[in-house]
């Protein structure tokens, strides 16, 4: 499995969560204490735009439509840009320089973890095959370095011995599964 196999699966899972949202859901608090459901969704849209620009896309314009449409369009654009760019070399992402092959892995990580945040906030779930969650967890272990804890990610929390691989990913990113 690679990022171009995994990201469409995580996008589909995130879309399923977003498709169930009502207008009232957008103001609900999420496991990201400082963000509402709508704000987490907009964070994903901005992240996808940033990741597309890192891969060489021109700045995108503001999108209209439902949150599901915005996440879909921005994620698909980011993936298309990365497919054209390829995975060689390195890129600057925020304050870090990463191998391009690792930077692209932020796409499925964002989609799955924030899709989970939105699902949790709205009393639903997110469904991905265990091998996809395991793949994302493996890449998260490379991406979420100690210097990112406290800024972009909270400290890892215990997942428990019976935790699913998705629950282990969620705990690794600092959320209570």
N, C-alpha and C positions, 0 to 999 in steps of 0.2 A: 504494500500500500504506500502511496505517496500523497503529497498535498493535493494533486489534481484529481485523485480518486476520493480522498477523504472530504475535501471542502464541499463538493456538491451534496454529499450525504448530510453533513452538518447544516448546510444551508436549507435543505429540505426539512430537516427536523426543526430548525428555527422558524421556517415559514409556517409549519403546522401550528406552532405555538402562537405566532403572530396572527394567523388567520382567525383564531378564536377570540381575539381581543375585542372588547367593546370600547366605546368612547369613555365610559366610566373607568375602565381598567387603566387608562393611561396615567391617571393621577395616583394610582396605588403605590405604596412604598415597596421597595425591593430589598433583597439581601445586601445590595450595595447601599448602605444606609443613607447616603447623601443623594441618591437618585430615585426618581419615580420610574415606573414602567416606560413612560414616554421618553424620559431622559436617557434611560439605558438604551432604548431603541435608537435614539438620535446619536448616542455615543458609538453604536455599532456602525451607523451610516458614516459618521466622520472617520472612524477607524478604517473602514473600507476605502474611503476616498484617500486617506493618507497612504495606505498600503498600495493603492493604485499609483499614486504620485511617486512613491519610492521606486516603483518599477518602471517609471517613465511616462505615465499618463499625464496629459494636460489637466489642469485644474477643472474639476467638474462643477457644474452650476448647481444651484439649489434645486432639489427635486420636490415635486408635488406628489400627492397621492397618499395612500394609506401607509402606515408604518411598514407593513409587510411589503408593499410595492417599493418603498424607498430602500429597505434592506436588500431586497432581491436585486434591484437594479445596481446598487452600489457594489454588492458582493460579486455579481456576475461581471461587472466592469473590471473589478480588481483581478478576478481570476483570468479574464481574457488578456489583460495587460501583462500579468505574470507569465501566461503561456507564451505570449509573443516575446517577452524579454528573455525567458529562460532562467535557469537556476544557477548559472555560473557567476563567479565574482562575489563581491560584497556590496552592501548598500548601507546607507545611513538611515537609521530608524530612531527618531527622537535623539536622545543623547548617546546612542549606541551605534556601533558599526557591526553588522552581522553578516555572516555568509548569506547570500541570497537564498540558498536552499533552506536556511533556517527561518529567515524573515518571512517567507511566504507561508510558513506554518502558523503564523499569527492569525491568518484568515480563519481556518477551522477552529482554532482555539477561541477566538472572539465569538464566533457564531454559536458554538456549543455552550460555552460557559454563560454567555449573556442570554442565550435562549433559555438556559436553565433558570437564570435569575428571573426572567419574565414569567416563565412557567410557574416557578415557586410563588411569585408574588400574586399570581392569579388563581392559585389553587389547582393547577393542572400539572402535567409532567411533560418531559421531553423524551423522545424515544430514538435511540441510535443503537446499532448493533454493538455488542461488547468489544469487538475488534476495532471498531472506529473509536470508541471512547478510550481504549487502550493505546491506540496510535496517538491520539491527541494528548493523552497523559504523558506518553514518552517524550513528545516534542515540548510539552509544557515544562518538563523537568530540565530541558535545555534552555528554554526561554526565560523562565521565572527564576532568575538568579537572586542571590541574597540582596544585592543592591536595589532590586525592584520591590522588595518587601517593604511595606510601610508607605510606599509611593503609589505604585500601580496595583499591588496585591497585598492583602493582609497576610499575617503569618499563617502557615499551614496549621490546620486543626486536625485532631485525630479522627479517622474515619471509622474505626472499629473493625474487628476481625471478620464480620459478616458483610462488610460493605461491598457493593458492586464496583466494577471498574469505573463507572460514571461517578459514583459517590466518592471514590478515591480521588478522581480528578477534581471534583468540586471541593473536597477538603483540602487538596493540595493548593488550590487557588485562594484559600482562606475563608471559605464559606462553610457553614454547618450543613452537612448533607441531609 
